[in-house]
Structure formats: C-alpha cells, structure tokens
Amino acid sequence: MRVSARNKLPGVVSEIQSDGLMAKVSIRLGDNHIVALITAESVAELELKVGDNVTALVKSTSVMLAKA
C-alpha cells in the first residue's frame, strides 16, 4: 500500500476501548505512545487486536513542540 503521509510511526496496539460507534486505540511506540480515535467499524474491518503491529500515519497542518 502506498500513502502520501510522510509521518509513519510503527508500533504495537496496547489497548482498544470501544464505545458505541467510536474506538480508542492506544499504540506503543518504543518508550512513547499515541492514541488514535477511529470508528468501531474500522477496528472490526482491520481485525485489530492487542499485540498487533500497526503503523500510525500522521497528516497534520500543525505540530507543537516543547522543550524542557
């Protein structure tokens, strides 16, 4: 599959919480994590489950940075 997004973050699904039409999918990226809100239908279509290897594709017009 080819996609236009340049920010590709490989990780592992660590948690899935479905609530009606939507689902919250937590992905572990090494020492970090990211959360994706997707439809419950997408979770079913992708047959997502905890432990699956996935790639988070990020396409955004704004990125915020912080420095300690």
C-alpha positions as CSV (number, residue, x, y, z in Angstrom):
1,M,0.0,0.0,0.0
2,R,1.3,3.5,-0.9
3,V,0.2,6.6,1.0
4,S,1.0,10.3,0.8
5,A,1.6,10.7,4.6
6,R,5.2,11.2,5.4
7,N,4.9,10.7,9.2
8,K,4.8,6.9,9.6
9,L,5.1,5.7,13.2
10,P,5.4,1.9,13.6
11,G,4.1,0.5,16.9
12,V,2.1,-2.2,18.7
13,V,-1.5,-2.0,19.7
14,S,-1.5,-1.9,23.5
15,E,-5.2,-1.2,24.3
16,I,-8.6,-1.0,22.5
17,Q,-11.6,0.6,24.1
18,S,-14.8,0.5,22.0
19,D,-17.8,2.6,23.0
20,G,-20.7,2.5,20.5
21,L,-19.6,4.0,17.2
22,M,-16.1,5.0,18.2
23,A,-13.0,3.2,19.5
24,K,-9.9,4.5,21.2
25,V,-6.8,2.6,20.1
26,S,-3.6,3.0,22.1
27,I,-0.3,2.3,20.3
28,R,3.1,1.8,22.0
29,L,5.9,3.4,20.0
30,G,9.0,2.2,21.9
31,D,9.1,4.3,25.1
32,N,6.2,6.5,23.8
33,H,2.6,6.0,22.9
34,I,0.0,7.6,20.7
35,V,-3.8,7.3,20.8
36,A,-6.0,7.1,17.7
37,L,-9.8,7.7,17.7
38,I,-11.3,5.6,14.9
39,T,-14.7,4.1,14.2
40,A,-15.5,0.8,15.8
41,E,-16.3,-0.4,12.3
42,S,-12.7,0.3,11.3
43,V,-11.4,-1.8,14.3
44,A,-13.6,-4.7,13.1
45,E,-12.6,-4.3,9.4
46,L,-8.9,-4.2,10.2
47,E,-9.4,-7.0,12.7
48,L,-7.4,-5.0,15.2
49,K,-6.4,-6.7,18.5
50,V,-3.9,-6.0,21.3
51,G,-0.5,-7.1,20.2
52,D,-0.9,-6.3,16.5
53,N,1.9,-4.5,14.7
54,V,0.4,-1.3,13.1
55,T,1.7,1.9,11.6
56,A,0.2,5.2,12.7
57,L,0.0,7.7,9.8
58,V,0.0,11.3,10.9
59,K,-1.0,14.1,8.5
60,S,-1.4,17.4,10.2
61,T,-1.3,21.1,9.4
62,S,0.1,21.9,12.8
63,V,2.7,20.3,15.1
64,M,3.5,21.7,18.5
65,L,6.9,21.3,20.1
66,A,8.0,21.6,23.8
67,K,11.5,21.9,25.3
68,A,12.2,21.2,28.9
